[in-house]
Structure formats: structure tokens, C-alpha cells
């Protein structure tokens, strides 16, 4: 799921970078191309699934959720830079790798 979310973030970032009219938190693009609504729905669905799988007690899970929220907020912003979104994606990837590695070790040890 995290890979799908990252893929969707990259796709949204490309659309935003090419967008020449008023962005209006992405609503401008949705108004011009209603087919993008399906992508938005997929982003929200994937984000929600990930949130439901995260453990709110674990600090790194909290950081991952916050990084995902930051990336989406940045995508909605008119002023954000592509490099900032790319940095968000790197943070999400790193946190996801760290969490998956730790959980995999835990499963292998049977704890």
C-alpha cells in the first residue's frame, strides 16, 4: 500500500507541476479533468488504509502518518516546490522501510 501511495503522490506531483491555471488545492485540475477524481479517490482510500494499519502508540508510525499528511498538504498548496514533495516522498519511503524492517524482524522472532 505504501508503494501505491508513493506512486500516486508522484503522479499528483507531475500533474501539479504541469498545471498552468489556478491550482486551488487541486480543485482546478479536477474541474478541468473529471477523470482525475478517480485518482483522488484512490489517494484517499490508500491513505486511509495505511492510517488504519498504523499503530498510534508507536512513535515512528506517528511520524509516518505525519509525513503522509505533510505530503498531501504540500500537494494542495499553490506555493510548494517539487523538491519539497520529493523530500516528503523520501521521508515516507525511509520511515516505511524502517517500520517494515522492524516488523519483519519481530515476525521472524515470533514476538
C-alpha positions as CSV (number, residue, x, y, z in Angstrom):
1,X,0.0,0.0,0.0
2,X,2.8,2.4,0.8
3,X,4.3,1.8,-2.7
4,X,0.9,2.6,-4.2
5,X,0.6,5.8,-2.1
6,X,4.1,6.9,-3.2
7,X,3.2,6.2,-6.8
8,X,0.0,8.3,-6.5
9,X,1.9,11.1,-4.8
10,X,4.4,11.2,-7.7
11,X,1.6,11.2,-10.3
12,X,-0.2,14.1,-8.5
13,X,3.1,16.0,-8.3
14,X,3.7,15.6,-12.0
15,X,0.1,16.8,-12.7
16,X,0.6,19.8,-10.4
17,X,4.0,20.7,-12.0
18,X,2.4,20.8,-15.4
19,X,-0.7,22.7,-14.3
20,X,-0.7,26.3,-15.6
21,X,-4.0,27.6,-14.3
22,X,-5.1,28.3,-10.7
23,X,-4.4,25.2,-8.6
24,X,-7.0,25.9,-5.9
25,X,-5.8,22.9,-3.7
26,X,-6.1,20.7,-6.8
27,X,-9.7,21.6,-7.5
28,X,-8.7,23.4,-10.6
29,X,-7.3,20.3,-12.1
30,X,-10.3,18.2,-11.0
31,X,-12.7,20.7,-12.7
32,X,-10.7,20.6,-15.9
33,X,-10.3,16.9,-16.0
34,X,-13.0,15.0,-14.1
35,X,-11.2,11.7,-14.7
36,X,-8.7,12.8,-12.0
37,X,-11.4,12.4,-9.4
38,X,-10.8,8.6,-9.6
39,X,-7.1,9.2,-8.8
40,X,-8.1,11.5,-5.9
41,X,-10.4,8.8,-4.5
42,X,-7.6,6.2,-4.8
43,X,-5.2,8.5,-2.9
44,X,-7.7,9.0,-0.1
45,X,-8.5,5.3,0.0
46,X,-4.8,4.3,0.2
47,X,-4.0,6.9,2.7
48,X,-6.9,5.8,4.9
49,X,-5.9,2.1,4.6
50,X,-2.4,2.9,5.7
51,X,-3.7,5.0,8.6
52,X,-5.8,2.1,9.8
53,X,-2.8,-0.2,9.8
54,X,-0.6,2.2,11.7
55,X,-0.2,1.8,15.5
56,X,-0.9,5.2,17.0
57,X,1.2,4.3,20.1
58,X,4.4,3.7,18.0
59,X,6.4,6.9,17.5
60,X,7.7,6.0,14.1
61,X,4.2,5.1,13.0
62,X,3.1,8.6,14.2
63,X,6.0,10.1,12.2
64,X,5.0,8.2,9.1
65,X,1.4,9.4,9.3
66,X,2.6,12.9,9.8
67,X,4.9,12.7,6.8
68,X,2.0,11.5,4.7
69,X,-0.2,14.3,5.9
70,X,2.5,16.8,5.2
71,X,2.9,15.5,1.6
72,X,-0.8,15.9,0.9
73,X,-1.0,19.3,2.5
74,X,2.0,20.3,0.4
75,X,0.4,19.0,-2.8
76,X,-2.7,21.1,-2.1
77,X,-0.5,24.2,-1.6
78,X,-0.2,26.6,-4.5
79,X,3.3,27.7,-3.4
80,X,5.1,24.4,-2.6
81,X,8.1,23.3,-4.7
82,X,8.6,20.0,-6.5
83,X,11.7,19.5,-4.4
84,X,9.7,19.6,-1.2
85,X,7.3,17.0,-2.4
86,X,10.3,14.8,-3.5
87,X,11.7,15.2,0.0
88,X,8.4,14.2,1.5
89,X,8.4,11.1,-0.6
90,X,11.9,10.2,0.5
91,X,10.9,10.7,4.2
92,X,7.8,8.4,3.7
93,X,10.0,5.8,2.0
94,X,12.6,5.8,4.7
95,X,10.1,5.6,7.5
96,X,8.2,2.9,5.7
97,X,11.4,0.9,5.2
98,X,12.3,1.3,8.8
99,X,8.9,0.2,10.1
100,X,8.7,-2.8,7.7
101,X,12.2,-4.0,8.7
102,X,11.4,-3.8,12.4
103,X,8.1,-5.6,12.0
104,X,9.7,-8.2,9.8
105,X,12.3,-8.9,12.4
106,X,9.6,-9.1,15.1
107,X,7.6,-11.6,13.0
108,X,10.8,-13.7,12.3
109,X,11.5,-13.9,16.0
110,X,7.9,-14.7,16.8
111,X,7.3,-11.9,19.2
